Amino acid sequence: MPGGHRVAVRGTRPVAVRRARRRLAVPLLAALLAGCGIRATQVPTDFGPAPSRVPCALSGADLATQAGRGVPVQVFLLCASQLVTVDRSVHIPDGTAERQRRVLVAQGLLDQLAMTPSPAEKQAGYTTDVVGGITVSGPRGKDPEGTFRLSSRLQDLTSSALGQIVCTFADSEATAADDGTVVLGGPDDRPVRRYRCTAQVRSHPGAVAPPSTEVTGG
């Protein structure tokens, strides 16, 4: 019927027109983008904001600022779930005896580990698990030479904090050993232990505690 034919045309023509317009719009948009020097893509992309700094990398100016004046040292901070060295400095009075110098260096290292990372370090992703207020002293009683006694119980430290301390001490002039180990004890009477900074500890400080063996005496 004529009336039925008119209804069919009115119901389908707008749909066909819309589909045709969509098909024309895609190549037209691609042509416009190409004219602007932009390559068209059929997949939506969202790259997000550009990173402001490479993770775990400090600029030369930042390194100079962090090193400061004094005895140059390196401490291990946490970055990208690993232990990464950062240059710092500690102040030691001239003429300090060697044994006391080691304790002062160790205390300076602890203080540096407990410091809040600088804005540049934070931006690069550095953090620390070592809390402030921990003090260090030298050997006592039958402790072997080179022992460090912390005012905090070692079992109360997180795996990451202990890894930071062990690796920082073992890699410094504070220790008499040069084999990547350090002898640590707490404020109690528990036997001191020799801790090792291993590649596994540096790579996974939150999951791998520094391995240790008991030291029986000096």
ChimeraX commands (.cxc) that place a marker at each C-alpha (Angstrom):
marker #1 position 0.00,0.00,0.00 radius 0.5
marker #1 position 1.23,3.56,-0.67 radius 0.5
marker #1 position 0.72,4.49,2.96 radius 0.5
marker #1 position 2.75,1.51,4.15 radius 0.5
marker #1 position 5.55,2.35,1.70 radius 0.5
marker #1 position 5.80,5.91,3.05 radius 0.5
marker #1 position 6.09,4.60,6.62 radius 0.5
marker #1 position 8.92,2.23,5.64 radius 0.5
marker #1 position 10.88,5.04,3.93 radius 0.5
marker #1 position 10.44,7.44,6.83 radius 0.5
marker #1 position 11.54,4.77,9.35 radius 0.5
marker #1 position 14.73,3.66,7.53 radius 0.5
marker #1 position 16.08,6.69,5.71 radius 0.5
marker #1 position 17.27,8.63,8.78 radius 0.5
marker #1 position 19.10,5.52,10.07 radius 0.5
marker #1 position 20.80,5.00,6.74 radius 0.5
marker #1 position 21.76,8.67,6.61 radius 0.5
marker #1 position 23.25,8.56,10.12 radius 0.5
marker #1 position 25.27,5.46,9.27 radius 0.5
marker #1 position 26.58,7.05,6.12 radius 0.5
marker #1 position 27.59,10.17,8.03 radius 0.5
marker #1 position 29.52,8.06,10.56 radius 0.5
marker #1 position 31.37,6.25,7.74 radius 0.5
marker #1 position 32.30,9.59,6.20 radius 0.5
marker #1 position 33.36,11.10,9.53 radius 0.5
marker #1 position 36.16,8.59,10.19 radius 0.5
marker #1 position 38.21,9.23,7.02 radius 0.5
marker #1 position 37.46,12.95,7.27 radius 0.5
marker #1 position 38.87,13.08,10.83 radius 0.5
marker #1 position 41.90,11.08,9.73 radius 0.5
marker #1 position 42.50,13.49,6.88 radius 0.5
marker #1 position 42.25,16.50,9.18 radius 0.5
marker #1 position 44.71,14.97,11.68 radius 0.5
marker #1 position 47.11,14.04,8.91 radius 0.5
marker #1 position 47.00,17.62,7.68 radius 0.5
marker #1 position 48.06,18.78,11.14 radius 0.5
marker #1 position 50.96,16.36,11.22 radius 0.5
marker #1 position 49.25,14.03,13.72 radius 0.5
marker #1 position 48.98,10.32,12.98 radius 0.5
marker #1 position 45.43,9.12,13.46 radius 0.5
marker #1 position 44.77,6.04,15.55 radius 0.5
marker #1 position 41.74,3.80,15.85 radius 0.5
marker #1 position 42.54,2.96,19.48 radius 0.5
marker #1 position 41.96,5.59,22.17 radius 0.5
marker #1 position 45.15,6.39,24.08 radius 0.5
marker #1 position 45.82,7.93,27.48 radius 0.5
marker #1 position 49.49,8.33,28.26 radius 0.5
marker #1 position 48.91,10.23,31.51 radius 0.5
marker #1 position 51.18,12.96,32.81 radius 0.5
marker #1 position 54.84,12.80,31.85 radius 0.5
marker #1 position 57.13,11.70,34.70 radius 0.5
marker #1 position 58.99,14.63,36.25 radius 0.5
marker #1 position 62.06,12.59,37.23 radius 0.5
marker #1 position 63.53,9.17,36.53 radius 0.5
marker #1 position 62.86,6.95,39.59 radius 0.5
marker #1 position 65.83,6.51,41.96 radius 0.5
marker #1 position 67.94,9.07,40.07 radius 0.5
marker #1 position 69.15,12.39,41.46 radius 0.5
marker #1 position 70.60,15.24,39.43 radius 0.5
marker #1 position 74.16,16.45,39.92 radius 0.5
marker #1 position 72.91,19.51,41.83 radius 0.5
marker #1 position 70.81,17.32,44.14 radius 0.5
marker #1 position 73.78,15.04,44.82 radius 0.5
marker #1 position 76.02,17.98,45.71 radius 0.5
marker #1 position 73.37,19.35,48.06 radius 0.5
marker #1 position 72.87,16.03,49.81 radius 0.5
marker #1 position 76.58,15.34,50.21 radius 0.5
marker #1 position 77.14,18.61,52.08 radius 0.5
marker #1 position 80.26,19.17,54.16 radius 0.5
marker #1 position 82.00,16.70,56.45 radius 0.5
marker #1 position 83.10,13.11,56.03 radius 0.5
marker #1 position 81.50,11.76,52.83 radius 0.5
marker #1 position 79.43,8.62,53.43 radius 0.5
marker #1 position 76.78,6.60,51.66 radius 0.5
marker #1 position 73.54,5.38,53.20 radius 0.5
marker #1 position 71.03,2.90,51.85 radius 0.5
marker #1 position 67.51,4.24,51.36 radius 0.5
marker #1 position 64.46,2.46,49.98 radius 0.5
marker #1 position 63.54,3.14,46.38 radius 0.5
marker #1 position 61.45,1.03,44.00 radius 0.5
marker #1 position 61.31,-1.68,46.72 radius 0.5
marker #1 position 65.11,-1.97,46.75 radius 0.5
marker #1 position 68.04,-0.60,48.76 radius 0.5
marker #1 position 69.77,2.20,46.86 radius 0.5
marker #1 position 72.77,4.26,48.01 radius 0.5
marker #1 position 72.59,8.02,48.48 radius 0.5
marker #1 position 75.54,10.30,49.20 radius 0.5
marker #1 position 75.50,12.06,52.55 radius 0.5
marker #1 position 78.05,13.38,55.05 radius 0.5
marker #1 position 78.70,13.13,58.80 radius 0.5
marker #1 position 80.63,15.48,61.04 radius 0.5
marker #1 position 83.48,14.04,63.12 radius 0.5
marker #1 position 85.62,16.24,65.40 radius 0.5
marker #1 position 89.29,16.36,64.48 radius 0.5
marker #1 position 91.59,14.29,66.65 radius 0.5
marker #1 position 88.94,11.71,67.61 radius 0.5
marker #1 position 90.44,8.34,68.60 radius 0.5
marker #1 position 89.86,5.56,66.08 radius 0.5
marker #1 position 87.55,3.46,68.26 radius 0.5
marker #1 position 85.39,6.43,69.19 radius 0.5
marker #1 position 85.49,7.67,65.61 radius 0.5
marker #1 position 83.83,4.47,64.43 radius 0.5
marker #1 position 81.01,4.91,66.93 radius 0.5
marker #1 position 80.54,8.55,65.88 radius 0.5
marker #1 position 80.46,7.55,62.22 radius 0.5
marker #1 position 77.92,4.82,63.01 radius 0.5
marker #1 position 75.75,7.31,64.92 radius 0.5
marker #1 position 75.98,9.77,62.06 radius 0.5
marker #1 position 74.92,7.06,59.62 radius 0.5
marker #1 position 71.93,6.17,61.81 radius 0.5
marker #1 position 70.91,9.82,62.00 radius 0.5
marker #1 position 71.16,10.14,58.22 radius 0.5
marker #1 position 69.05,7.01,57.73 radius 0.5
marker #1 position 66.36,8.38,60.05 radius 0.5
marker #1 position 66.20,11.78,58.32 radius 0.5
marker #1 position 63.15,12.57,56.25 radius 0.5
marker #1 position 64.25,12.36,52.59 radius 0.5
marker #1 position 64.75,15.72,50.93 radius 0.5
marker #1 position 62.16,17.03,48.45 radius 0.5
marker #1 position 64.42,15.95,45.58 radius 0.5
marker #1 position 64.78,12.46,47.06 radius 0.5
marker #1 position 61.05,12.18,47.63 radius 0.5
marker #1 position 60.38,13.20,44.05 radius 0.5
marker #1 position 62.80,10.50,42.89 radius 0.5
marker #1 position 60.98,7.92,45.03 radius 0.5
marker #1 position 63.27,7.54,48.05 radius 0.5
marker #1 position 61.91,6.63,51.49 radius 0.5
marker #1 position 63.30,5.22,54.74 radius 0.5
marker #1 position 62.04,2.72,57.30 radius 0.5
marker #1 position 64.53,3.72,60.00 radius 0.5
marker #1 position 62.91,5.77,62.78 radius 0.5
marker #1 position 64.59,8.58,64.66 radius 0.5
marker #1 position 65.91,8.42,68.20 radius 0.5
marker #1 position 68.02,5.26,67.87 radius 0.5
marker #1 position 71.48,5.62,69.40 radius 0.5
marker #1 position 74.54,3.45,68.96 radius 0.5
marker #1 position 77.41,2.56,71.28 radius 0.5
marker #1 position 80.53,0.44,71.01 radius 0.5
marker #1 position 81.27,-3.05,72.33 radius 0.5
marker #1 position 80.74,-3.93,75.97 radius 0.5
marker #1 position 81.78,-6.87,78.13 radius 0.5
marker #1 position 82.87,-9.78,75.94 radius 0.5
marker #1 position 81.61,-8.26,72.70 radius 0.5
marker #1 position 84.15,-8.59,69.89 radius 0.5
marker #1 position 85.97,-5.52,68.62 radius 0.5
marker #1 position 83.88,-3.59,66.10 radius 0.5
marker #1 position 80.53,-4.46,67.70 radius 0.5
marker #1 position 77.77,-1.85,67.63 radius 0.5
marker #1 position 75.04,-1.90,70.26 radius 0.5
marker #1 position 71.79,-0.17,69.27 radius 0.5
marker #1 position 69.40,1.35,71.78 radius 0.5
marker #1 position 66.53,-0.40,69.96 radius 0.5
marker #1 position 66.06,-4.18,70.00 radius 0.5
marker #1 position 66.94,-5.58,66.60 radius 0.5
marker #1 position 63.87,-7.83,66.59 radius 0.5
marker #1 position 61.70,-4.72,66.88 radius 0.5
marker #1 position 63.03,-3.29,63.62 radius 0.5
marker #1 position 61.29,-3.98,60.33 radius 0.5
marker #1 position 63.12,-6.15,57.82 radius 0.5
marker #1 position 63.64,-3.08,55.62 radius 0.5
marker #1 position 65.01,-0.94,58.48 radius 0.5
marker #1 position 67.41,-3.68,59.58 radius 0.5
marker #1 position 68.53,-4.12,55.98 radius 0.5
marker #1 position 69.18,-0.39,55.66 radius 0.5
marker #1 position 71.27,-0.33,58.85 radius 0.5
marker #1 position 73.21,-3.52,58.11 radius 0.5
marker #1 position 74.06,-2.57,54.53 radius 0.5
marker #1 position 74.92,1.02,55.46 radius 0.5
marker #1 position 77.19,0.01,58.34 radius 0.5
marker #1 position 78.82,-2.87,56.44 radius 0.5
marker #1 position 79.65,-0.56,53.55 radius 0.5
marker #1 position 81.20,2.19,55.71 radius 0.5
marker #1 position 84.41,3.03,57.50 radius 0.5
marker #1 position 82.58,2.49,60.78 radius 0.5
marker #1 position 83.27,-1.25,60.61 radius 0.5
marker #1 position 86.67,-2.85,60.98 radius 0.5
marker #1 position 85.61,-5.65,58.61 radius 0.5
marker #1 position 85.71,-5.32,54.83 radius 0.5
marker #1 position 83.70,-8.43,54.02 radius 0.5
marker #1 position 80.23,-6.89,53.87 radius 0.5
marker #1 position 79.37,-7.82,57.46 radius 0.5
marker #1 position 78.71,-5.96,60.70 radius 0.5
marker #1 position 78.32,-7.17,64.28 radius 0.5
marker #1 position 75.20,-5.77,65.94 radius 0.5
marker #1 position 73.48,-6.15,69.26 radius 0.5
marker #1 position 70.63,-4.50,71.12 radius 0.5
marker #1 position 70.35,-2.97,74.59 radius 0.5
marker #1 position 69.62,-6.34,76.21 radius 0.5
marker #1 position 72.00,-9.16,77.12 radius 0.5
marker #1 position 71.31,-11.27,74.07 radius 0.5
marker #1 position 74.46,-12.43,72.22 radius 0.5
marker #1 position 75.50,-10.15,69.41 radius 0.5
marker #1 position 75.21,-11.41,65.84 radius 0.5
marker #1 position 77.20,-10.91,62.67 radius 0.5
marker #1 position 74.91,-9.69,59.90 radius 0.5
marker #1 position 75.61,-9.82,56.18 radius 0.5
marker #1 position 74.43,-7.45,53.46 radius 0.5
marker #1 position 73.64,-9.70,50.51 radius 0.5
marker #1 position 72.38,-9.07,46.99 radius 0.5
marker #1 position 69.04,-10.58,48.01 radius 0.5
marker #1 position 68.73,-8.15,50.92 radius 0.5
marker #1 position 69.49,-5.20,48.67 radius 0.5
marker #1 position 66.99,-6.39,46.05 radius 0.5
marker #1 position 64.16,-7.43,48.40 radius 0.5
marker #1 position 64.66,-5.70,51.79 radius 0.5
marker #1 position 61.01,-5.96,52.71 radius 0.5
marker #1 position 60.91,-9.72,52.22 radius 0.5
marker #1 position 64.48,-10.87,52.96 radius 0.5
marker #1 position 65.99,-10.14,56.36 radius 0.5
marker #1 position 69.79,-9.85,56.58 radius 0.5
marker #1 position 71.21,-13.31,57.35 radius 0.5
marker #1 position 73.16,-13.53,60.60 radius 0.5
marker #1 position 75.17,-15.85,62.82 radius 0.5
marker #1 position 75.73,-15.64,66.55 radius 0.5
marker #1 position 79.10,-14.33,67.73 radius 0.5
marker #1 position 80.38,-15.97,70.88 radius 0.5
marker #1 position 83.02,-13.51,72.03 radius 0.5
marker #1 position 86.00,-11.38,71.23 radius 0.5
marker link #1:1,2 radius 0.2
marker link #1:2,3 radius 0.2
marker link #1:3,4 radius 0.2
marker link #1:4,5 radius 0.2
marker link #1:5,6 radius 0.2
marker link #1:6,7 radius 0.2
marker link #1:7,8 radius 0.2
marker link #1:8,9 radius 0.2
marker link #1:9,10 radius 0.2
marker link #1:10,11 radius 0.2
marker link #1:11,12 radius 0.2
marker link #1:12,13 radius 0.2
marker link #1:13,14 radius 0.2
marker link #1:14,15 radius 0.2
marker link #1:15,16 radius 0.2
marker link #1:16,17 radius 0.2
marker link #1:17,18 radius 0.2
marker link #1:18,19 radius 0.2
marker link #1:19,20 radius 0.2
marker link #1:20,21 radius 0.2
marker link #1:21,22 radius 0.2
marker link #1:22,23 radius 0.2
marker link #1:23,24 radius 0.2
marker link #1:24,25 radius 0.2
marker link #1:25,26 radius 0.2
marker link #1:26,27 radius 0.2
marker link #1:27,28 radius 0.2
marker link #1:28,29 radius 0.2
marker link #1:29,30 radius 0.2
marker link #1:30,31 radius 0.2
marker link #1:31,32 radius 0.2
marker link #1:32,33 radius 0.2
marker link #1:33,34 radius 0.2
marker link #1:34,35 radius 0.2
marker link #1:35,36 radius 0.2
marker link #1:36,37 radius 0.2
marker link #1:37,38 radius 0.2
marker link #1:38,39 radius 0.2
marker link #1:39,40 radius 0.2
marker link #1:40,41 radius 0.2
marker link #1:41,42 radius 0.2
marker link #1:42,43 radius 0.2
marker link #1:43,44 radius 0.2
marker link #1:44,45 radius 0.2
marker link #1:45,46 radius 0.2
marker link #1:46,47 radius 0.2
marker link #1:47,48 radius 0.2
marker link #1:48,49 radius 0.2
marker link #1:49,50 radius 0.2
marker link #1:50,51 radius 0.2
marker link #1:51,52 radius 0.2
marker link #1:52,53 radius 0.2
marker link #1:53,54 radius 0.2
marker link #1:54,55 radius 0.2
marker link #1:55,56 radius 0.2
marker link #1:56,57 radius 0.2
marker link #1:57,58 radius 0.2
marker link #1:58,59 radius 0.2
marker link #1:59,60 radius 0.2
marker link #1:60,61 radius 0.2
marker link #1:61,62 radius 0.2
marker link #1:62,63 radius 0.2
marker link #1:63,64 radius 0.2
marker link #1:64,65 radius 0.2
marker link #1:65,66 radius 0.2
marker link #1:66,67 radius 0.2
marker link #1:67,68 radius 0.2
marker link #1:68,69 radius 0.2
marker link #1:69,70 radius 0.2
marker link #1:70,71 radius 0.2
marker link #1:71,72 radius 0.2
marker link #1:72,73 radius 0.2
marker link #1:73,74 radius 0.2
marker link #1:74,75 radius 0.2
marker link #1:75,76 radius 0.2
marker link #1:76,77 radius 0.2
marker link #1:77,78 radius 0.2
marker link #1:78,79 radius 0.2
marker link #1:79,80 radius 0.2
marker link #1:80,81 radius 0.2
marker link #1:81,82 radius 0.2
marker link #1:82,83 radius 0.2
marker link #1:83,84 radius 0.2
marker link #1:84,85 radius 0.2
marker link #1:85,86 radius 0.2
marker link #1:86,87 radius 0.2
marker link #1:87,88 radius 0.2
marker link #1:88,89 radius 0.2
marker link #1:89,90 radius 0.2
marker link #1:90,91 radius 0.2
marker link #1:91,92 radius 0.2
marker link #1:92,93 radius 0.2
marker link #1:93,94 radius 0.2
marker link #1:94,95 radius 0.2
marker link #1:95,96 radius 0.2
marker link #1:96,97 radius 0.2
marker link #1:97,98 radius 0.2
marker link #1:98,99 radius 0.2
marker link #1:99,100 radius 0.2
marker link #1:100,101 radius 0.2
marker link #1:101,102 radius 0.2
marker link #1:102,103 radius 0.2
marker link #1:103,104 radius 0.2
marker link #1:104,105 radius 0.2
marker link #1:105,106 radius 0.2
marker link #1:106,107 radius 0.2
marker link #1:107,108 radius 0.2
marker link #1:108,109 radius 0.2
marker link #1:109,110 radius 0.2
marker link #1:110,111 radius 0.2
marker link #1:111,112 radius 0.2
marker link #1:112,113 radius 0.2
marker link #1:113,114 radius 0.2
marker link #1:114,115 radius 0.2
marker link #1:115,116 radius 0.2
marker link #1:116,117 radius 0.2
marker link #1:117,118 radius 0.2
marker link #1:118,119 radius 0.2
marker link #1:119,120 radius 0.2
marker link #1:120,121 radius 0.2
marker link #1:121,122 radius 0.2
marker link #1:122,123 radius 0.2
marker link #1:123,124 radius 0.2
marker link #1:124,125 radius 0.2
marker link #1:125,126 radius 0.2
marker link #1:126,127 radius 0.2
marker link #1:127,128 radius 0.2
marker link #1:128,129 radius 0.2
marker link #1:129,130 radius 0.2
marker link #1:130,131 radius 0.2
marker link #1:131,132 radius 0.2
marker link #1:132,133 radius 0.2
marker link #1:133,134 radius 0.2
marker link #1:134,135 radius 0.2
marker link #1:135,136 radius 0.2
marker link #1:136,137 radius 0.2
marker link #1:137,138 radius 0.2
marker link #1:138,139 radius 0.2
marker link #1:139,140 radius 0.2
marker link #1:140,141 radius 0.2
marker link #1:141,142 radius 0.2
marker link #1:142,143 radius 0.2
marker link #1:143,144 radius 0.2
marker link #1:144,145 radius 0.2
marker link #1:145,146 radius 0.2
marker link #1:146,147 radius 0.2
marker link #1:147,148 radius 0.2
marker link #1:148,149 radius 0.2
marker link #1:149,150 radius 0.2
marker link #1:150,151 radius 0.2
marker link #1:151,152 radius 0.2
marker link #1:152,153 radius 0.2
marker link #1:153,154 radius 0.2
marker link #1:154,155 radius 0.2
marker link #1:155,156 radius 0.2
marker link #1:156,157 radius 0.2
marker link #1:157,158 radius 0.2
marker link #1:158,159 radius 0.2
marker link #1:159,160 radius 0.2
marker link #1:160,161 radius 0.2
marker link #1:161,162 radius 0.2
marker link #1:162,163 radius 0.2
marker link #1:163,164 radius 0.2
marker link #1:164,165 radius 0.2
marker link #1:165,166 radius 0.2
marker link #1:166,167 radius 0.2
marker link #1:167,168 radius 0.2
marker link #1:168,169 radius 0.2
marker link #1:169,170 radius 0.2
marker link #1:170,171 radius 0.2
marker link #1:171,172 radius 0.2
marker link #1:172,173 radius 0.2
marker link #1:173,174 radius 0.2
marker link #1:174,175 radius 0.2
marker link #1:175,176 radius 0.2
marker link #1:176,177 radius 0.2
marker link #1:177,178 radius 0.2
marker link #1:178,179 radius 0.2
marker link #1:179,180 radius 0.2
marker link #1:180,181 radius 0.2
marker link #1:181,182 radius 0.2
marker link #1:182,183 radius 0.2
marker link #1:183,184 radius 0.2
marker link #1:184,185 radius 0.2
marker link #1:185,186 radius 0.2
marker link #1:186,187 radius 0.2
marker link #1:187,188 radius 0.2
marker link #1:188,189 radius 0.2
marker link #1:189,190 radius 0.2
marker link #1:190,191 radius 0.2
marker link #1:191,192 radius 0.2
marker link #1:192,193 radius 0.2
marker link #1:193,194 radius 0.2
marker link #1:194,195 radius 0.2
marker link #1:195,196 radius 0.2
marker link #1:196,197 radius 0.2
marker link #1:197,198 radius 0.2
marker link #1:198,199 radius 0.2
marker link #1:199,200 radius 0.2
marker link #1:200,201 radius 0.2
marker link #1:201,202 radius 0.2
marker link #1:202,203 radius 0.2
marker link #1:203,204 radius 0.2
marker link #1:204,205 radius 0.2
marker link #1:205,206 radius 0.2
marker link #1:206,207 radius 0.2
marker link #1:207,208 radius 0.2
marker link #1:208,209 radius 0.2
marker link #1:209,210 radius 0.2
marker link #1:210,211 radius 0.2
marker link #1:211,212 radius 0.2
marker link #1:212,213 radius 0.2
marker link #1:213,214 radius 0.2
marker link #1:214,215 radius 0.2
marker link #1:215,216 radius 0.2
marker link #1:216,217 radius 0.2
marker link #1:217,218 radius 0.2
view
